[in-house]
């Protein structure tokens, strides 16, 4: 391939030229957002992500939020706080992270939005995805500065948790902007207030459409929701309704602007494992079965949301999230031959064989 000119080594390739771009004219015209994974608490706490919102025209930090990772719920929570403080910007400028841009868009529907993109669309805010990190250099350089200055400030104050860091963030933002903020070329503020018909709380959540069955039930993330048999619910049988999953753990079932009361039946919670019954002829088999059952993990739907940034939700069965105190048990058990060679299993097997009557 090298001799045929199909493949060119990295050294021989021409380097791309990234020319500088001027700042936007107005404050709030373009807000760059990005998440920076770093040891923000050094060796005093876990590695986490910092969600950064910075204005392109002035270089001022507009919002900071520490989170366990870059996830939809934390971005919804941070964006809601930003909009409550500043209003709606003209557009957000981000990278091609899965929160902002659908990575599995179908060929038929190339306009498919992520949950974050859908929330911004409902509020009439555009989001633009940069093709390279250099294109959003304002926030990238801010991340480098924060990794130096913010880390040292939190070290001096003994901050070692995400909650303490989020409480300190407004103080740091005010000091940072006073030192490094620039005046825009145009004094006009492009932030817009929320319209009368726009619901900020209703937009900043995860929404999925479900079809209500004739029995007034629907399924969401392996939970069966049973609607109260009101006249309004009976009229919606067989029709589409919306499940609203909020970052603070609330879950509402909506039709247009009406909330439908419900009760739940969690099939995963109803599963219980029978205890191993001691029997002189079944000890070996039951010990193996118990080991196999101990390694099984109850999981939510793979297509459901990752609840890393969500708190106080009803889906308590482990879903791979570490933000709610869940810790994985480790690797699942291997083939059965691994247990057959386990010293404990061998000892139980020999003990069981000794109790069997001798062959005549």
C-alpha positions as CSV (number, residue, x, y, z in Angstrom):
1,X,0.0,0.0,0.0
2,X,2.9,2.4,0.7
3,X,4.5,1.6,-2.7
4,X,1.2,2.0,-4.5
5,X,0.6,5.4,-2.8
6,X,-2.5,4.2,-1.0
7,X,-1.2,4.7,2.5
8,X,0.9,7.6,3.6
9,X,2.8,7.6,6.9
10,X,1.9,10.1,9.5
11,X,5.2,12.0,9.2
12,X,4.7,12.5,5.4
13,X,1.1,13.7,5.7
14,X,0.5,17.4,5.4
15,X,-0.4,19.0,8.7
16,X,-3.7,20.8,8.8
17,X,-3.6,24.5,9.3
18,X,-6.0,25.9,12.0
19,X,-6.2,29.6,11.5
20,X,-7.5,31.7,14.4
21,X,-11.1,32.9,14.4
22,X,-12.2,36.2,15.8
23,X,-14.5,36.5,18.8
24,X,-18.3,36.9,18.3
25,X,-19.5,40.4,18.6
26,X,-22.2,40.1,21.2
27,X,-22.5,38.6,24.7
28,X,-24.7,35.5,24.6
29,X,-24.4,35.1,20.8
30,X,-22.4,31.8,21.1
31,X,-21.7,29.9,24.3
32,X,-19.1,27.1,24.1
33,X,-19.7,24.0,26.4
34,X,-17.4,21.1,27.1
35,X,-16.7,18.6,29.8
36,X,-13.2,18.2,31.2
37,X,-12.2,14.9,32.9
38,X,-9.5,15.4,35.4
39,X,-8.3,14.7,39.0
40,X,-9.8,18.0,40.2
41,X,-9.4,17.0,43.8
42,X,-5.9,15.5,43.2
43,X,-5.4,12.6,45.6
44,X,-8.1,13.8,48.0
45,X,-11.1,12.6,46.0
46,X,-12.2,10.7,42.9
47,X,-11.6,11.7,39.3
48,X,-14.6,13.5,37.9
49,X,-15.8,15.8,35.1
50,X,-16.2,19.6,35.1
51,X,-18.9,20.9,32.8
52,X,-17.8,24.4,31.5
53,X,-20.0,27.1,29.9
54,X,-17.9,30.0,28.5
55,X,-19.0,33.0,26.4
56,X,-17.2,33.3,23.1
57,X,-17.4,37.1,22.9
58,X,-16.1,37.9,26.4
59,X,-14.3,34.8,27.5
60,X,-16.3,34.9,30.7
61,X,-17.2,31.7,32.6
62,X,-21.0,31.6,32.8
63,X,-21.5,28.3,34.6
64,X,-19.5,25.5,36.1
65,X,-20.8,22.1,37.4
66,X,-18.8,19.2,38.8
67,X,-20.2,15.8,37.9
68,X,-19.2,12.2,38.0
69,X,-19.1,12.1,34.2
70,X,-20.4,13.7,31.1
71,X,-24.0,12.5,31.0
72,X,-27.4,13.7,29.8
73,X,-28.9,14.3,33.3
74,X,-26.0,16.4,34.5
75,X,-26.0,18.5,31.3
76,X,-29.7,19.0,31.7
77,X,-29.3,20.1,35.3
78,X,-26.4,22.4,34.5
79,X,-28.1,23.9,31.4
80,X,-31.3,24.6,33.4
81,X,-29.3,26.5,36.0
82,X,-27.6,28.4,33.3
83,X,-30.8,29.4,31.6
84,X,-32.4,30.5,34.9
85,X,-29.4,32.8,35.6
86,X,-28.7,34.2,32.1
87,X,-31.6,33.4,29.8
88,X,-31.5,31.7,26.4
89,X,-28.4,32.2,24.3
90,X,-28.5,32.2,20.5
91,X,-26.6,28.9,20.2
92,X,-24.4,26.5,22.1
93,X,-21.1,25.3,20.6
94,X,-20.0,21.8,21.6
95,X,-18.0,18.8,20.4
96,X,-19.5,15.6,18.9
97,X,-20.1,13.9,22.2
98,X,-23.0,11.5,22.4
99,X,-24.9,13.8,24.6
100,X,-25.1,16.5,21.9
101,X,-25.1,14.5,18.7
102,X,-26.7,11.2,17.9
103,X,-24.1,8.6,17.0
104,X,-26.8,6.1,15.8
105,X,-28.9,8.3,13.5
106,X,-30.8,6.2,11.0
107,X,-30.5,6.7,7.3
108,X,-34.2,7.5,7.0
109,X,-34.1,10.1,9.8
110,X,-30.8,12.0,9.7
111,X,-32.4,14.8,11.9
112,X,-32.7,12.6,14.9
113,X,-32.0,14.5,18.1
114,X,-30.5,13.4,21.4
115,X,-32.4,14.1,24.6
116,X,-30.3,17.2,25.1
117,X,-30.8,18.4,21.6
118,X,-34.5,17.9,21.9
119,X,-34.6,19.9,25.1
120,X,-32.9,22.8,23.4
121,X,-35.1,22.6,20.4
122,X,-38.2,22.9,22.6
123,X,-36.7,26.2,24.0
124,X,-35.7,27.5,20.5
125,X,-32.0,27.2,21.2
126,X,-29.6,25.9,18.5
127,X,-26.6,23.6,19.1
128,X,-23.6,23.5,16.8
129,X,-21.1,20.7,16.9
130,X,-17.5,21.5,16.2
131,X,-15.6,19.1,13.8
132,X,-12.3,19.5,15.7
133,X,-11.2,20.5,19.2
134,X,-9.3,23.5,17.7
135,X,-12.6,25.0,16.4
136,X,-13.8,25.4,20.0
137,X,-10.4,26.6,21.3
138,X,-12.0,29.1,23.7
139,X,-13.3,26.4,26.0
140,X,-10.4,24.1,25.5
141,X,-7.9,26.8,26.7
142,X,-10.2,27.6,29.6
143,X,-10.0,23.9,30.6
144,X,-6.2,24.1,30.7
145,X,-6.4,27.2,32.9
146,X,-9.0,25.7,35.2
147,X,-6.8,22.6,35.7
148,X,-4.2,24.8,37.1
149,X,-5.9,27.6,38.9
150,X,-9.1,25.9,40.1
151,X,-7.2,22.8,41.3
152,X,-4.9,25.0,43.5
153,X,-7.8,27.1,44.8
154,X,-9.7,24.0,45.9
155,X,-6.5,22.6,47.5
156,X,-6.0,25.7,49.6
157,X,-9.7,25.5,50.8
158,X,-9.6,21.8,51.5
159,X,-12.4,21.0,49.0
160,X,-12.5,17.3,48.2
161,X,-16.1,16.5,47.3
162,X,-18.3,17.3,44.3
163,X,-20.9,19.0,46.5
164,X,-18.3,21.3,48.1
165,X,-16.8,22.1,44.7
166,X,-20.2,23.0,43.2
167,X,-20.9,25.3,46.2
168,X,-17.5,27.1,45.7
169,X,-17.9,27.4,41.9
170,X,-19.8,30.8,41.9
171,X,-17.1,32.4,44.0
172,X,-14.4,31.2,41.6
173,X,-16.4,32.3,38.6
174,X,-16.8,35.9,39.9
175,X,-13.0,36.2,40.6
176,X,-12.1,34.6,37.2
177,X,-14.3,36.9,35.2
178,X,-13.0,40.0,37.0
179,X,-9.5,39.1,36.1
180,X,-9.8,37.7,32.6
181,X,-13.1,38.8,31.2
182,X,-13.2,41.0,28.1
183,X,-15.6,43.6,26.9
184,X,-17.6,42.6,23.8
185,X,-17.4,44.7,20.6
186,X,-21.1,45.1,20.7
187,X,-22.7,45.9,24.1
188,X,-26.0,44.2,23.1
189,X,-26.9,41.1,25.2
190,X,-28.2,38.3,22.9
191,X,-29.7,36.3,25.8
192,X,-33.5,36.0,25.4
193,X,-36.1,35.5,28.2
194,X,-38.3,32.4,28.2
195,X,-41.5,32.8,26.2
196,X,-44.8,32.4,27.9
197,X,-45.5,29.1,26.3
198,X,-42.1,27.6,27.1
199,X,-41.7,25.4,30.2
200,X,-38.1,25.2,31.3
201,X,-38.7,22.4,33.9
202,X,-40.8,20.4,31.4
203,X,-38.2,20.7,28.7
204,X,-35.1,19.8,30.7
205,X,-35.9,16.1,31.2
206,X,-35.7,12.9,29.3
207,X,-38.8,12.2,27.2
208,X,-39.9,9.0,25.6
209,X,-43.2,8.2,23.8
210,X,-45.2,5.1,24.8
211,X,-48.5,3.6,23.6
212,X,-51.0,3.2,26.3
213,X,-52.5,-0.3,26.3
214,X,-56.2,-1.1,26.6
215,X,-55.5,-2.2,30.2
216,X,-54.1,1.4,30.8
217,X,-50.6,0.1,31.2
218,X,-47.2,0.9,29.7
219,X,-43.6,-0.3,30.2
220,X,-40.6,1.9,30.7
221,X,-37.1,0.7,31.7
222,X,-38.6,-2.7,32.8
223,X,-41.1,-1.2,35.1
224,X,-44.9,-1.6,34.5
225,X,-46.8,1.6,35.0
226,X,-50.5,1.2,35.7
227,X,-52.6,4.3,35.2
228,X,-55.5,5.1,37.5
229,X,-58.7,4.3,35.6
230,X,-60.0,7.9,35.3
231,X,-62.2,9.0,32.5
232,X,-59.3,10.9,31.0
233,X,-57.0,7.8,31.1
234,X,-59.7,5.6,29.6
235,X,-60.1,7.9,26.7
236,X,-56.3,7.6,25.9
237,X,-56.3,3.8,25.6
238,X,-54.3,2.9,22.4
239,X,-52.9,6.4,22.0
240,X,-49.4,7.9,22.4
241,X,-48.4,9.4,25.8
242,X,-45.1,10.8,27.0
243,X,-42.9,9.6,29.9
244,X,-41.0,12.5,31.4
245,X,-37.9,11.4,33.4
246,X,-36.4,14.3,35.4
247,X,-32.8,14.7,36.6
248,X,-34.0,15.0,40.2
249,X,-35.7,11.6,40.1
250,X,-39.3,12.6,39.4
251,X,-41.2,10.7,36.7
252,X,-44.4,11.9,35.2
253,X,-46.7,10.5,32.5
254,X,-48.0,13.3,30.4
255,X,-50.6,13.8,27.7
256,X,-50.4,17.3,26.2
257,X,-50.3,19.4,29.4
258,X,-52.0,17.0,31.7
259,X,-50.3,14.7,34.2
260,X,-51.8,11.2,34.6
261,X,-51.6,9.5,38.1
262,X,-50.2,6.0,38.2
263,X,-48.9,3.2,40.3
264,X,-45.9,0.9,39.5
265,X,-45.1,-2.7,39.4
266,X,-41.4,-3.4,39.2
267,X,-40.8,-6.9,37.9
268,X,-37.1,-6.9,38.8
269,X,-37.9,-6.0,42.4
270,X,-40.4,-8.9,42.6
271,X,-37.8,-11.5,41.8
272,X,-36.4,-13.4,44.8
273,X,-34.0,-16.2,44.9
274,X,-34.8,-19.4,46.9
275,X,-32.4,-20.3,49.6
276,X,-30.2,-23.4,49.3
277,X,-31.8,-26.3,51.2
278,X,-29.3,-28.6,52.8
279,X,-29.6,-32.2,51.6
280,X,-27.0,-34.9,51.9
281,X,-27.4,-35.9,48.2
282,X,-27.7,-32.4,46.7
283,X,-25.0,-30.4,48.5
284,X,-22.6,-30.4,45.6
285,X,-25.2,-29.4,43.0
286,X,-26.8,-26.8,45.2
287,X,-23.5,-25.2,46.1
288,X,-22.7,-24.8,42.4
289,X,-26.2,-23.3,41.7
290,X,-25.8,-20.9,44.6
291,X,-22.4,-19.7,43.2
292,X,-24.0,-19.2,39.8
293,X,-26.9,-17.3,41.2
294,X,-24.7,-15.0,43.3
295,X,-22.9,-13.8,40.1
296,X,-26.0,-12.9,38.2
297,X,-26.8,-9.2,38.1
298,X,-30.3,-7.7,37.6
299,X,-30.1,-5.0,35.0
300,X,-32.4,-2.5,33.5
301,X,-33.0,-2.2,29.8
302,X,-29.9,-1.7,27.7
303,X,-31.8,0.9,25.7
304,X,-32.8,2.8,28.8
305,X,-31.0,5.9,30.2
306,X,-27.8,5.7,32.2
307,X,-28.8,7.3,35.6
308,X,-25.3,8.4,36.5
309,X,-26.3,12.1,37.0
310,X,-29.8,11.3,38.4
311,X,-30.7,11.2,42.1
312,X,-33.6,9.8,44.1
313,X,-35.1,7.8,41.2
314,X,-37.4,4.8,41.5
315,X,-35.1,2.5,39.5
316,X,-33.1,1.1,42.4
317,X,-32.0,-2.1,40.8
318,X,-28.3,-1.9,39.7
319,X,-27.9,-0.4,36.3
320,X,-24.2,0.1,36.0
321,X,-24.2,3.5,37.6
322,X,-21.7,4.3,40.4
323,X,-23.2,7.7,41.3
324,X,-25.9,6.2,43.6
325,X,-23.5,4.1,45.7
326,X,-23.7,0.9,43.5
327,X,-20.6,-1.2,43.3
328,X,-20.2,-4.0,40.8
329,X,-19.5,-7.4,42.2
330,X,-16.6,-7.9,39.7
331,X,-16.4,-10.4,36.9
332,X,-19.3,-12.8,36.3
333,X,-18.6,-16.5,37.0
334,X,-16.8,-18.3,34.2
335,X,-17.5,-21.7,32.8
336,X,-18.7,-24.4,35.2
337,X,-15.3,-26.1,35.1
338,X,-13.9,-23.1,37.1
339,X,-16.2,-24.0,40.0
340,X,-15.4,-27.7,39.7
341,X,-11.7,-26.9,40.4
342,X,-12.5,-24.5,43.3
343,X,-11.1,-25.9,46.6
344,X,-14.3,-25.1,48.5
345,X,-16.4,-26.9,46.0
346,X,-14.1,-29.9,46.0
347,X,-14.3,-30.1,49.8
348,X,-18.1,-29.9,49.8
349,X,-18.2,-32.6,47.1
350,X,-15.9,-34.9,49.1
351,X,-18.0,-34.3,52.2
352,X,-21.2,-35.2,50.3
353,X,-19.7,-38.4,48.9
354,X,-18.6,-39.5,52.4
355,X,-22.1,-39.3,53.6
356,X,-23.5,-41.5,50.8
357,X,-23.9,-45.2,51.7
358,X,-21.2,-47.5,50.4
359,X,-22.0,-49.6,47.3
360,X,-22.8,-53.2,48.1
